[in-house]
Amino acid sequence: MSKKIIIIGSGFGGLGAAIRLAAQGHRVEIYEKRDRLGGRAYVYHLQGFKFDGGPTVITAPFLFDDLFRLAGRRREDYFELVPLDPFYRIFDASGRSFEYNGDAAFTLGQIDRWNPADKPGYEAFIRSTRAIFQKGFVELADKPFLHLTDMLRVAPDLVRLQSQKSVYAYISQFIRDDFLRQVFSFHPLLVGGNPFDASSIYAMIHYLEREWGVHYALGGTGAIVEGLGRLFRELGGTVRLSCGVTEILVRGRRATGVRLEDGSTQTADIVVSNADVAFTYRNLIPEQYRRKFTNRKIDRMKYSMSLFVLYFGTRRRYAGGPLAHHNILLGERYQGLLDDIFNKKLLAGDFSLYLHMPTLTDPSMAPPGCELFYVLSPVPHLGSGIDWTRAAQLYQDRIIDFLEERYLPGLRENLVVTHHIDPLHFQNTLNSHLGAAFSFQPLLTQSAWFRPHNRSEDFDNLYFAGAGTHPGAGLPGVLSSAKIVADLVAGEAG
Ligand SMILES: Cc1cc2nc3c(=O)[nH]c(=O)nc-3n(C[C@H](O)[C@H](O)[C@H](O)COP(=O)(O)OP(=O)(O)OC[C@H]3O[C@@H](n4cnc5c(N)ncnc54)[C@H](O)[C@@H]3O)c2cc1C
């Protein structure tokens, strides 16, 4: 039977759930507080440059294809994905680089240049992460963990796969070279985790990249958002932009609708929140109605780091230089820096950066003869007490100096546009608790059944799709959460 379903938020989790539920025949409405779809994948159009605000590394493209296929369409008719090679170029503090792609022989050749003794270890690492990938991604990422028994069933596998180890400790069993350990352990940072305490389950991200490649959408990630928005509208879905939800209306164990910023209310048979889970419980549902997710519980959970992202365009090109499309610029410190960010919550004097240079693949993102970049620096979340209204400009200047000195000569005099986001943006614009960029930290104790469930433990017809629920942050994670929500709704409607 067709139901009226309200989706709060239009990140990839919200869009994925909206499309799947609309394709099931439900009447689906998206309410988004910002003026465009996409959530963290918001696009900034500045002086002829088109900056993707968030995700740039597109993996597991079949998850997008599935959305179009179940609606009887072809993804290729909406946007084009091109594979990238290399996946990343990773620089050590001295500027020496390493790169890898999906070709095992090529990657082994790169390892040979750094530390030939690690080649057998890398091959053993791949063999062992295949099992983690099979269990953790293929079998469990798109299945709900609603009951303790779901968790108990997989517990022996988690023990067998050494999930209690951190990603770094896991890698270190196979790889001895200090720099190569960093190269094959940084992946939890892509989903908000510290490689030194994220469960080794996340070591499989490297395997996932090899399996399906790293892709770029022509026109940027914004082209994917546009394609999904178009598909949703074609399926009869309704989008209300600049229309924030201020409350989820509840009666007993049921959500009955939402209140909007203008004070009006909308009834619904089902509510799906794609807004930050901690924010949803803390700010959209009065505490007296919540038994499990009390403010105290929410405050005691651990949150991912935040990010400082600087978007910039230059009047000259830098193609032909040392940089690739995706670059990771590692600094002198690895564990110490991560400890500052995640545990001590200090804004360190040094940094490790991700540098995105999409105009190498797609010059149409910038005016002719120009180059477009974004540089991302993990920073502590707002639990640090750092006053970003004062710290941001200085931090931006330091990053520009660093890039100019080592990678982009003449950067400052060639800058035509800059824009930045910092933890305050995550808190105030995206409604993320503590300004965390990836919601709850991906610790074993906050994964699967231990993560807030895809169907609320407090309200029977309230669902969650997005980074804060199972399986977690990153596009493959949030698109999988959308599938879980749609499957649960289908199961209950059927
Ligand atoms: C800078 C950056 C780079 C990243 N890079 C990558 C990458 O390369 N690859 C990758 O896979 N992942 C990447 N990630 C992670 C990935 O982008 C996120 O995990 C994912 O996009 C989160 O999607 P989501 O569905 O949880 O929703 P979000 O994108 O968090 O969207 C939630 C939406 O809800 C809206 N909302 C909140 N409150 C309300 C309300 N009260 N009423 C109405 N609307 C509301 C918000 O405005 C927002 O639009 C990156 C993240 C960031 C921040």
The ligand as an SDF file (V2000), in Angstrom:
LIG
                    3D

 53 58  0  0  0  0  0  0  0  0999 V2000
   34.7360   17.4370    2.8510 C   0  0  0  0  0  0  0  0  0  0  0  0
   34.2810   16.0070    2.7820 C   0  0  0  0  0  0  0  0  0  0  0  0
   34.8480   15.1480    1.8640 C   0  0  0  0  0  0  0  0  0  0  0  0
   34.4090   13.8310    1.7640 C   0  0  0  0  0  0  0  0  0  0  0  0
   34.9600   13.0270    0.8050 N   0  0  0  0  0  0  0  0  0  0  0  0
   34.4120   11.8130    0.5840 C   0  0  0  0  0  0  0  0  0  0  0  0
   34.8170   11.0590   -0.5450 C   0  0  0  0  0  0  0  0  0  0  0  0
   35.6720   11.5000   -1.3160 O   0  0  0  0  0  0  0  0  0  0  0  0
   34.2050    9.8570   -0.7660 N   0  0  0  0  0  0  0  0  0  0  0  0
   33.2420    9.3780    0.0690 C   0  0  0  0  0  0  0  0  0  0  0  0
   32.7060    8.2940   -0.1900 O   0  0  0  0  0  0  0  0  0  0  0  0
   32.8410   10.0830    1.1500 N   0  0  0  0  0  0  0  0  0  0  0  0
   33.3940   11.2900    1.4110 C   0  0  0  0  0  0  0  0  0  0  0  0
   32.9680   12.0340    2.4670 N   0  0  0  0  0  0  0  0  0  0  0  0
   31.9380   11.4810    3.3480 C   0  0  0  0  0  0  0  0  0  0  0  0
   30.5770   11.6100    2.7040 C   0  0  0  0  0  0  0  0  0  0  0  0
   30.5050   12.8140    2.0010 O   0  0  0  0  0  0  0  0  0  0  0  0
   29.4900   11.6060    3.7520 C   0  0  0  0  0  0  0  0  0  0  0  0
   29.6330   10.5130    4.6480 O   0  0  0  0  0  0  0  0  0  0  0  0
   28.1120   11.5260    3.0980 C   0  0  0  0  0  0  0  0  0  0  0  0
   28.0120   12.4010    2.0130 O   0  0  0  0  0  0  0  0  0  0  0  0
   27.0710   11.8510    4.1380 C   0  0  0  0  0  0  0  0  0  0  0  0
   25.8140   11.6830    3.5480 O   0  0  0  0  0  0  0  0  0  0  0  0
   24.5200   11.6630    4.4140 P   0  0  0  0  0  0  0  0  0  0  0  0
   23.5050   10.9080    3.6340 O   0  0  0  0  0  0  0  0  0  0  0  0
   24.8000   11.2260    5.7940 O   0  0  0  0  0  0  0  0  0  0  0  0
   23.9700   13.1500    4.4360 O   0  0  0  0  0  0  0  0  0  0  0  0
   24.6160   14.6640    4.5150 P   0  0  0  0  0  0  0  0  0  0  0  0
   25.4310   14.8540    3.3240 O   0  0  0  0  0  0  0  0  0  0  0  0
   25.2060   14.7910    5.8520 O   0  0  0  0  0  0  0  0  0  0  0  0
   23.2750   15.4560    4.3860 O   0  0  0  0  0  0  0  0  0  0  0  0
   22.3530   15.6250    5.4240 C   0  0  0  0  0  0  0  0  0  0  0  0
   21.3910   16.6960    4.9740 C   0  0  0  0  0  0  0  0  0  0  0  0
   20.4030   16.9070    5.9750 O   0  0  0  0  0  0  0  0  0  0  0  0
   20.0750   18.2960    5.9720 C   0  0  0  0  0  0  0  0  0  0  0  0
   19.4590   18.6310    7.2440 N   0  0  0  0  0  0  0  0  0  0  0  0
   20.0220   18.5900    8.4760 C   0  0  0  0  0  0  0  0  0  0  0  0
   19.1190   18.9680    9.4000 N   0  0  0  0  0  0  0  0  0  0  0  0
   17.9710   19.2370    8.7420 C   0  0  0  0  0  0  0  0  0  0  0  0
   16.6870   19.6750    9.1530 C   0  0  0  0  0  0  0  0  0  0  0  0
   16.4060   19.8990   10.4470 N   0  0  0  0  0  0  0  0  0  0  0  0
   15.7320   19.8730    8.2200 N   0  0  0  0  0  0  0  0  0  0  0  0
   15.9970   19.6370    6.9010 C   0  0  0  0  0  0  0  0  0  0  0  0
   17.1980   19.2390    6.4610 N   0  0  0  0  0  0  0  0  0  0  0  0
   18.1790   19.0340    7.3690 C   0  0  0  0  0  0  0  0  0  0  0  0
   21.4170   18.9700    5.7830 C   0  0  0  0  0  0  0  0  0  0  0  0
   21.2710   20.2830    5.3280 O   0  0  0  0  0  0  0  0  0  0  0  0
   22.0420   18.0600    4.7200 C   0  0  0  0  0  0  0  0  0  0  0  0
   21.7210   18.4960    3.4310 O   0  0  0  0  0  0  0  0  0  0  0  0
   33.4000   13.3510    2.6080 C   0  0  0  0  0  0  0  0  0  0  0  0
   32.8300   14.2010    3.5600 C   0  0  0  0  0  0  0  0  0  0  0  0
   33.2610   15.5190    3.6460 C   0  0  0  0  0  0  0  0  0  0  0  0
   32.6180   16.4280    4.6480 C   0  0  0  0  0  0  0  0  0  0  0  0
  1  2  1  0
  2  3  1  0
  2 52  2  0
  3  4  2  0
  4  5  1  0
  4 50  1  0
  5  6  2  0
  6  7  1  0
  6 13  1  0
  7  8  2  0
  7  9  1  0
  9 10  1  0
 10 11  2  0
 10 12  1  0
 12 13  2  0
 13 14  1  0
 14 15  1  0
 14 50  1  0
 15 16  1  0
 16 17  1  0
 16 18  1  0
 18 19  1  0
 18 20  1  0
 20 21  1  0
 20 22  1  0
 22 23  1  0
 23 24  1  0
 24 25  2  0
 24 26  1  0
 24 27  1  0
 27 28  1  0
 28 29  2  0
 28 30  1  0
 28 31  1  0
 31 32  1  0
 32 33  1  0
 33 34  1  0
 33 48  1  0
 34 35  1  0
 35 36  1  0
 35 46  1  0
 36 37  1  0
 36 45  1  0
 37 38  2  0
 38 39  1  0
 39 40  1  0
 39 45  2  0
 40 41  1  0
 40 42  2  0
 42 43  1  0
 43 44  2  0
 44 45  1  0
 46 47  1  0
 46 48  1  0
 48 49  1  0
 50 51  2  0
 51 52  1  0
 52 53  1  0
M  END
$$$$
